[in-house]
Each structure stands twice: as C-alpha cells, then as structure tokens.
Amino acid sequence: MRNLLKAALAAGLSLLAGAMSPAAADEALTKLNVAYDGFTMTSAPIQYTLAKGLFKKYGLDVNLVYVEGGSVLTQALVGGSIDIAQNGYTPSIAAAVAGADVVIIGSMANKLPFQLVVDASIQSADQLRGKSIAISKFGSSTDTAVKFALKSLGLEPTDINILQLGGEGTRAAAFESHQVQGLMSQYPRTQEMVDAGSKMLVDVTEIVKDYPNTAYVTSRSYLSEHSDTVKRFFMAMGEGLHGFRANPQDAMDVTASFLKLEKGPSVEQAFRFYSEKVFPQDLRPSIPGVSAVLAELSKTQPAAASVKPESIVDTSTLDALDKEGFFKALN
C-alpha cells in the first residue's frame, strides 16, 4: 500500500512538473502577430515591453516583426498575416478612407517627431531650393513632415527634389554619401548628425503641435473576435511604457541595442525628448490629431473630407482599462 501511495505521489508530481514546465507554459500563451514599420525611437517602447517579458506576463506569445513601409504594413494587416500593427497614422487613415477594414485602437506618438536635417553648407531656406531631400515614401509620415517643414520655410514641395529612399538607416546612408542634401530624421540619429556637423533646419515637433505619427491599428473583425487579446496587449504596452519612463538606464540599454547605437549622450537626449514630448501617458489616440490627418489627406484623397474621426477610431479597449483603473494604478 505504501509503495502504491509513493507511486501515485511521484506520478502526480511528474504531471505537475510537466504542467509547470516552460514548454507547457508557452503552449498556454496566446499567439499574437505584431508588426512595426520603423527602426526608430517610436518603436523603442514596444521593444522594451518585449525585452522585459511583459507580453508573456499578460499571457501573450508575441511574434514582433519589422515591415518596411506603412502602406505595405497596412496590406499585411488587411490580409490577415498581422494581427496588430504599430503603423503611421497617415497610411492607416488613408487605407480606412479607401474602405479597408482598418481601425485605430491606440497611439504611441501624437506628434510628428521629425527633424529636417541638411548639409552644413545649407544655412537658409533659399539655399535649399533645387536640393534633394530624402523621405521614406510618398504618403508616409515623413512625406507629411517634410511638407510641414517646407511650409514653415516658405517653400513648396516643387521647390526641392523629394526622393523616396525607404527607412531611416537607408536615408541616413544616402545623406552621409552626399546622394541627397537633406533628410527627414528622428532623434537620436538627428543628434548624431548634428554633432557630426550637419544642420537641423526645422524641428517639426516644435512647429506642429497636434499631428499624430504612430498608431496601434487592427481590423474591426480582429478586434471583435479577439477583444481579450487586444486588451492584454494594451495592458502589456501600458506597463511597458510606464517602465520605459521609470527606468531610464534600462530603457536606454534597450534603445541603443535596438537601434544599434552606442549608449551615450545622443541616446539619452532621445530618451528625454520622446518621454517628455512625444510618448502619450495612456496610449490614447488624439481625435483632434486624426481630424488634422483627415484634413491633410483630403487634399489628395477628397473622400477624407467627409469622414468623421470617430468612425475610424475605436477606444473601447482603452476605455475599459481606464474604467478598471489600470493606467491609474500604474502611475
């Protein structure tokens, strides 16, 4: 009898150990395909959230992938290969206006955090005429930002040559090799280029106060069918963004590693700039900002003029977390 009890106990412990093993724990996680569209500072918090294991804390097995170009990322989202996208407001809203099943559910940047950086020989707006400026792609956030920058200088897009060169790293390489005389950039690369002798001609963050850049986007069908998964995603991101701000050294370590930069003054400056001026407190999208994007889009996409911001934004998940006191508890 005693041997039988020992055998039963051993079997029970074996089953318990199996249930608690890493493999079993991973099987219990909900798989979630998430994509981001840029190796830039706006992607640092989601990288931090992943690095600190916060998605797993909330029961998610997140496959985080990079997709270059907001329009390409939108296509992946609409096609179903991506569940949630960290994408530009401009391409996301343009797709929604065109009838795609795309809805904005959160935000990581309610400002345009871009700077127009030019060759040191360019000291004035007049000297910029006829020069080549690199953006990522027409219709992107960098395209919108360069237009705001030019307007502030009294210039039109036709006064310069705007070239589509892809991601920030590619644009920076073209600038450093003098293929272009300027580019739309973000900190910390902006600071590194200025420190190397280039000139920041316009800081768009300072001249445009309520024009959003980076949204969290999904399809209405996914939100309807997987509302709990979306909720847990925002719980992880909410805690991640809070931790990013509260732990500067850890945040800068992750940022430097992700952007493949030395952890130094430029990364610290970028951390301060984004934490204080760009990243939101509660991941909530800006309705006035969405209105501003629609107004800008209406110049080339007339249907945008009749679209109400509330029709392409769904904050029900964030509203529920607010009601539960989730964000208040973090702060």
C-alpha positions as CSV (number, residue, x, y, z in Angstrom):
1,M,0.0,0.0,0.0
2,R,2.8,2.4,1.0
3,N,4.6,1.7,-2.4
4,L,1.3,2.4,-4.2
5,L,1.0,5.7,-2.5
6,K,4.6,6.6,-3.3
7,A,4.0,5.7,-7.0
8,A,0.8,7.8,-7.1
9,L,2.6,10.8,-5.5
10,A,5.5,10.5,-7.9
11,A,3.2,10.4,-10.8
12,G,1.3,13.5,-9.5
13,L,4.5,15.4,-9.0
14,S,5.6,14.4,-12.5
15,L,2.4,15.7,-14.0
16,L,2.6,18.9,-12.0
17,A,6.2,19.5,-13.2
18,G,5.1,18.9,-16.8
19,A,2.3,21.4,-16.4
20,M,4.6,24.0,-15.0
21,S,7.5,23.4,-17.5
22,P,8.5,26.3,-19.8
23,A,7.1,24.3,-22.8
24,A,3.7,23.8,-21.2
25,A,3.7,27.5,-20.1
26,D,4.5,28.6,-23.6
27,E,1.7,26.4,-25.0
28,A,-0.8,28.3,-22.7
29,L,0.2,31.7,-24.2
30,T,-2.0,33.3,-26.9
31,K,-0.1,33.8,-30.1
32,L,-0.2,37.3,-31.5
33,N,1.5,38.6,-34.6
34,V,2.5,42.3,-34.2
35,A,4.5,44.4,-36.7
36,Y,6.2,47.8,-36.6
37,D,7.2,50.0,-39.5
38,G,10.5,51.6,-38.5
39,F,13.8,51.2,-36.7
40,T,13.2,54.5,-34.9
41,M,12.7,55.8,-31.4
42,T,8.9,55.4,-31.6
43,S,9.5,51.6,-31.7
44,A,11.7,51.6,-28.5
45,P,8.8,51.1,-26.0
46,I,7.4,48.0,-27.8
47,Q,11.0,46.6,-27.9
48,Y,11.3,47.3,-24.2
49,T,8.0,45.6,-23.5
50,L,9.1,42.5,-25.3
51,A,12.6,42.5,-23.7
52,K,11.2,42.7,-20.2
53,G,8.8,39.8,-20.7
54,L,5.7,41.9,-20.2
55,F,3.7,40.3,-23.1
56,K,4.3,36.9,-21.6
57,K,3.2,38.3,-18.2
58,Y,-0.2,39.0,-19.7
59,G,-0.4,35.7,-21.4
60,L,0.8,36.6,-24.9
61,D,3.3,35.0,-27.2
62,V,4.1,38.0,-29.4
63,N,5.9,37.5,-32.7
64,L,7.2,41.0,-33.3
65,V,8.3,41.7,-36.9
66,Y,9.6,44.6,-38.9
67,V,7.7,45.6,-42.1
68,E,9.2,48.5,-44.0
69,G,6.7,51.0,-45.3
70,G,3.3,52.0,-43.8
71,S,1.3,51.0,-46.9
72,V,3.0,47.6,-47.0
73,L,2.3,47.0,-43.3
74,T,-1.4,48.1,-43.9
75,Q,-1.7,45.5,-46.6
76,A,-0.3,42.8,-44.3
77,L,-2.8,43.8,-41.7
78,V,-5.8,43.8,-44.1
79,G,-4.5,40.4,-45.5
80,G,-4.6,38.9,-42.0
81,S,-0.9,38.0,-41.7
82,I,-0.6,40.7,-39.0
83,D,-3.0,41.0,-36.0
84,I,-1.9,44.4,-34.6
85,A,0.3,46.9,-36.4
86,Q,2.3,49.8,-34.9
87,N,2.0,52.0,-38.0
88,G,1.8,55.6,-39.2
89,Y,-1.5,57.4,-38.8
90,T,-1.3,58.7,-42.3
91,P,-1.2,55.4,-44.2
92,S,-3.6,53.8,-41.7
93,I,-6.2,56.5,-42.1
94,A,-5.7,56.7,-45.9
95,A,-6.5,52.9,-46.0
96,A,-9.6,53.4,-43.8
97,V,-10.8,56.2,-46.0
98,A,-10.4,54.0,-49.0
99,G,-12.6,51.4,-47.4
100,A,-10.1,48.9,-45.9
101,D,-11.0,47.1,-42.7
102,V,-8.6,49.2,-40.6
103,V,-9.3,50.8,-37.2
104,I,-7.0,52.8,-34.9
105,I,-7.2,51.5,-31.4
106,G,-4.3,53.2,-29.6
107,S,-1.3,55.5,-30.1
108,M,2.4,55.7,-29.4
109,A,3.1,59.2,-30.8
110,N,0.5,62.0,-31.0
111,K,3.1,64.3,-32.5
112,L,5.3,64.3,-35.6
113,P,8.8,63.7,-34.1
114,F,10.8,64.6,-37.2
115,Q,13.6,67.0,-38.0
116,L,14.7,68.3,-41.4
117,V,18.5,67.8,-41.3
118,V,20.6,69.3,-44.1
119,D,24.2,69.6,-45.2
120,A,26.2,72.1,-43.2
121,S,26.6,74.3,-46.4
122,I,22.8,75.0,-46.3
123,Q,22.1,77.8,-43.9
124,S,18.8,79.2,-45.2
125,A,15.6,78.3,-47.0
126,D,16.8,79.8,-50.3
127,Q,19.9,77.6,-50.3
128,L,17.6,74.6,-50.0
129,R,15.9,75.3,-53.4
130,G,16.7,72.6,-56.0
131,K,18.3,70.3,-53.4
132,S,17.3,66.6,-52.9
133,I,15.6,65.6,-49.6
134,A,15.1,62.0,-48.6
135,I,11.8,60.7,-47.1
136,S,10.6,57.1,-46.7
137,K,7.8,57.0,-49.2
138,F,5.1,59.3,-50.6
139,G,2.0,59.3,-48.4
140,S,4.1,58.4,-45.3
141,S,4.5,60.4,-42.1
142,T,7.9,61.6,-43.4
143,D,6.2,62.9,-46.5
144,T,3.7,64.8,-44.4
145,A,6.5,66.1,-42.1
146,V,8.7,67.4,-45.0
147,K,5.7,69.4,-46.3
148,F,5.2,71.0,-42.9
149,A,8.9,71.7,-42.7
150,L,8.9,73.3,-46.2
151,K,5.8,75.4,-45.4
152,S,7.5,76.8,-42.3
153,L,10.4,77.9,-44.5
154,G,8.1,79.5,-47.1
155,L,8.8,76.8,-49.7
156,E,6.7,74.4,-51.7
157,P,7.4,70.7,-52.4
158,T,8.1,71.7,-56.0
159,D,11.0,73.9,-54.9
160,I,13.0,70.8,-54.0
161,N,13.5,67.2,-55.1
162,I,11.8,64.8,-52.8
163,L,13.2,61.3,-53.0
164,Q,11.6,58.1,-51.7
165,L,14.5,56.1,-50.1
166,G,12.9,53.9,-47.5
167,G,13.8,53.5,-43.9
168,E,15.8,56.0,-41.7
169,G,19.0,54.0,-42.0
170,T,18.9,54.0,-45.8
171,R,18.1,57.7,-45.8
172,A,21.0,58.4,-43.4
173,A,23.4,56.4,-45.6
174,A,22.3,58.4,-48.7
175,F,22.8,61.6,-46.8
176,E,26.3,60.7,-45.5
177,S,27.4,59.7,-49.0
178,H,26.1,63.0,-50.4
179,Q,23.5,61.4,-52.7
180,V,21.0,63.8,-51.0
181,Q,21.5,67.1,-49.3
182,G,18.9,66.6,-46.6
183,L,16.5,64.1,-45.0
184,M,13.7,63.7,-42.6
185,S,15.2,62.2,-39.5
186,Q,14.3,61.4,-35.8
187,Y,16.3,61.5,-32.6
188,P,18.8,60.0,-31.7
189,R,20.1,60.0,-35.3
190,T,19.3,63.6,-35.7
191,Q,21.5,64.5,-32.8
192,E,24.3,62.3,-34.1
193,M,24.2,64.0,-37.5
194,V,24.2,67.5,-35.9
195,D,27.1,66.5,-33.7
196,A,29.0,65.5,-36.8
197,G,28.5,68.9,-38.4
198,S,25.1,68.8,-40.2
199,K,22.4,71.4,-39.6
200,M,18.9,70.8,-38.2
201,L,16.9,73.3,-40.3
202,V,13.5,72.6,-38.9
203,D,12.2,70.6,-35.9
204,V,8.7,69.6,-37.0
205,T,7.8,68.6,-33.4
206,E,8.1,72.2,-32.4
207,I,6.1,73.8,-35.3
208,V,3.2,71.3,-35.5
209,K,1.6,70.7,-32.1
210,D,-1.2,68.2,-32.7
211,Y,-0.5,66.0,-35.7
212,P,-0.1,62.3,-34.7
213,N,2.6,60.0,-36.1
214,T,2.4,56.4,-34.7
215,A,-0.8,54.4,-34.1
216,Y,-1.8,51.0,-33.0
217,V,-4.0,49.6,-35.7
218,T,-6.0,46.4,-36.2
219,S,-9.0,45.2,-38.2
220,R,-12.5,45.6,-36.8
221,S,-13.0,41.9,-37.4
222,Y,-10.0,41.0,-35.3
223,L,-11.0,43.5,-32.5
224,S,-14.5,41.9,-32.4
225,E,-13.3,38.3,-32.3
226,H,-10.2,38.8,-30.1
227,S,-11.1,41.6,-27.7
228,D,-9.5,40.0,-24.7
229,T,-6.2,39.5,-26.6
230,V,-6.2,43.2,-27.6
231,K,-6.9,44.1,-24.0
232,R,-4.0,42.1,-22.8
233,F,-1.8,43.6,-25.5
234,F,-2.6,47.1,-24.1
235,M,-2.0,46.0,-20.6
236,A,1.5,44.9,-21.5
237,M,2.1,48.0,-23.5
238,G,0.8,50.2,-20.8
239,E,3.1,48.7,-18.2
240,G,5.9,48.7,-20.8
241,L,5.6,52.4,-21.5
242,H,5.4,53.1,-17.8
243,G,8.5,51.0,-17.1
244,F,10.3,52.6,-20.0
245,R,9.9,56.1,-18.5
246,A,10.5,54.9,-14.9
247,N,13.8,53.1,-15.7
248,P,15.9,55.3,-17.9
249,Q,19.0,53.2,-17.8
250,D,17.2,50.0,-18.8
251,A,15.2,51.9,-21.4
252,M,18.4,53.4,-22.9
253,D,20.1,50.0,-22.9
254,V,17.2,48.5,-24.9
255,T,17.1,51.6,-27.2
256,A,20.8,51.5,-28.0
257,S,20.7,47.8,-28.7
258,F,17.6,48.0,-30.9
259,L,18.9,51.0,-32.9
260,K,22.5,49.5,-33.0
261,L,23.9,52.7,-31.5
262,E,26.3,53.4,-28.7
263,K,24.6,54.2,-25.4
264,G,25.7,57.8,-25.0
265,P,24.5,61.4,-25.0
266,S,22.5,61.1,-28.2
267,V,20.5,58.1,-26.9
268,E,20.0,59.9,-23.6
269,Q,18.8,63.0,-25.3
270,A,16.4,61.0,-27.4
271,F,15.0,59.2,-24.4
272,R,14.3,62.5,-22.7
273,F,12.8,64.1,-25.8
274,Y,10.4,61.2,-26.5
275,S,9.5,60.6,-22.9
276,E,8.6,64.2,-22.3
277,K,7.3,65.4,-25.7
278,V,6.2,62.5,-27.8
279,F,5.0,59.4,-26.0
280,P,1.5,59.6,-24.5
281,Q,0.6,58.8,-20.9
282,D,-2.2,56.4,-21.6
283,L,-1.8,55.1,-25.2
284,R,-4.9,57.1,-26.2
285,P,-5.2,58.4,-29.8
286,S,-5.8,62.1,-30.4
287,I,-9.1,62.8,-32.0
288,P,-8.1,66.3,-33.0
289,G,-4.9,64.8,-34.4
290,V,-7.0,62.3,-36.5
291,S,-9.0,65.3,-37.7
292,A,-5.8,67.0,-38.8
293,V,-4.7,64.0,-40.7
294,L,-8.0,63.7,-42.5
295,A,-7.8,67.4,-43.4
296,E,-4.4,66.9,-44.9
297,L,-5.4,63.7,-46.7
298,S,-8.4,65.5,-48.2
299,K,-6.1,67.5,-50.5
300,T,-5.2,64.3,-52.4
301,Q,-8.0,62.0,-51.2
302,P,-11.2,64.0,-51.4
303,A,-13.3,61.3,-49.6
304,A,-11.4,62.1,-46.4
305,A,-13.2,65.4,-46.1
306,S,-16.5,63.6,-45.2
307,V,-15.0,61.1,-42.8
308,K,-15.6,61.6,-39.1
309,P,-12.6,60.8,-36.8
310,E,-14.8,58.7,-34.5
311,S,-15.6,56.4,-37.4
312,I,-12.0,55.2,-37.8
313,V,-11.0,55.2,-34.1
314,D,-12.2,52.6,-31.5
315,T,-11.0,53.3,-28.0
316,S,-13.3,50.7,-26.3
317,T,-10.4,48.6,-25.1
318,L,-8.6,51.6,-23.5
319,D,-11.9,52.9,-22.1
320,A,-12.4,49.5,-20.4
321,L,-8.9,49.6,-18.9
322,D,-9.5,53.2,-17.7
323,K,-12.7,52.2,-16.1
324,E,-10.9,49.4,-14.3
325,G,-8.3,51.8,-13.1
326,F,-5.4,50.0,-14.9
327,F,-3.5,53.1,-16.0
328,K,-4.1,54.9,-12.8
329,A,-2.7,52.0,-10.8
330,L,0.5,52.1,-13.0
331,N,1.0,55.8,-12.3
